[in-house]
């Protein structure tokens, strides 16, 4: 046995390993939280099944699920990337968790990367579950999967930036109330369940600029109507992503 075989080697783990470990931790915490599970899984599932099975809202010609499924996918992205992330991060900030993690070997940008990757992992599980349920309800999607993927990524970036901005600037209790309120308002007025053309013309033009409207309408154009990439909606999401992430990076307070 050569000298130094068991000599300790103190130091931080490789950065990719730290990010992977933090991502796994963030994902487990997200999925174990009852309120977040309600937002990310149960509410979208119930809405999809209820409004597909019962003719409550006039969704136009064709099967209701063909209209509803894209909107529910958009809602799932918002519930995880915006509402869930804002609430969880806001309380982590209040209890000093972010401050302590910020002082660890894990860089702050890597911590935010891990949170984003956790959101993406959760969204993959959401999309798989909701897609399976929609198929069971008779969904017949069309369009290019790559266009759908790009819209989901842009939507995730937009909502993630807005969620981090809210969590990093407001108190935890204010974040909890505001995030849930925004979730409910966008659920009603974001084209998720109620078509935008049911609103007055003057309101439609404003609602169409919201990230949830851009995502739901973009997904609907592709998955229901088989359209090519809806660049107008993608552009709206890209603008929200740049503004949200840029503002979060500038104004986020760790303490």
C-alpha positions, 0 to 999 in steps of 0.5 A, a space after each residue: 500500500 503506497 503512502 497517501 492512498 487514503 489521504 482525504 481530498 477536500 473540495 467541491 464535487 464537479 459542477 455537473 454532478 452538483 447540478 445533477 444532485 441539486 436537480 434531483 433534490 429540487 424535483 423530489 421536493 416539488 413532487 412531495 409538496 401537496 399543494 404543488 401536486 394539486 397545481 401541477 397534476 390534479 387540477 389540470 387532469 380534472 379540468 381536462 376530464 370534466 370539460 371533455 366529458 361535459 359540454 359546459 363551454 362551446 369549443 367550436 366544431 370537433 371534439 372538445 378534447 381536441 380544443 382542450 388538450 393544448 390549453 391544458 398542456 399550456 396550463 400545466 407548464 404555467 402551474 409548474 414553471 410559474 406558480 409552483 416555482 414562485 411559491 417554493 422559491 419565495 418560501 425558500 428565500 424567506 427561510 434563508 435556504 437560498 442564502 445558505 445555498 448561495 454560500 455553498 460551493 454550488 454557484 448561484 447560477 447553477 442553483 437556478 439552472 438546477 431549479 429550471 431543470 427540475 421544472 423541465 423534469 416535472 413538465 415531462 411527467 405532466 405532459 406524458 400523463 396529460 397526453 395519455 389521458 387525452 388519448 383515452 378521451 379520444 384526442 387526435 393531435 396533428 402537427 409537427 412535434 418539434 414545433 410543440 417542443 419549441 413552444 413548450 420550451 419558450 413557454 417554460 422560459 417565459 413563466 420561469 422568469 416571471 415566477 423567479 421575478 415574483 419570488 425574488 422581489 415579493 415577500 413569501 406570503 405575497 408571492 403565495 397569494 399573487 401566484 395563485 391569483 394570477 393562476 386563476 385569472 389566466 386560467 379563465 382569461 388565457 384561452 385555456 378553456 374558454 376560447 379567446 373569441 368569446 371575449 369582446 374584440 378590444 379584450 381579445 387583443 390584450 389577452 392575446 399578448 399574455 404568455 398563457 394565451 400565446 402558448 395555448 393558442 400556439 399549441 392549439 394551432 399546431 395540435 388541433 389545426 395542423 399548422 406550421 410553427 406559429 411564429 407570432 405566438 412564439 415571438 410573444 413567448 420569446 419576448 416574455 422570456 427575455 423580459 422575465 429572465 432579464 428582470 429576475 436576474 437584475 432584481 432577484 434578492 437572495 435575502 
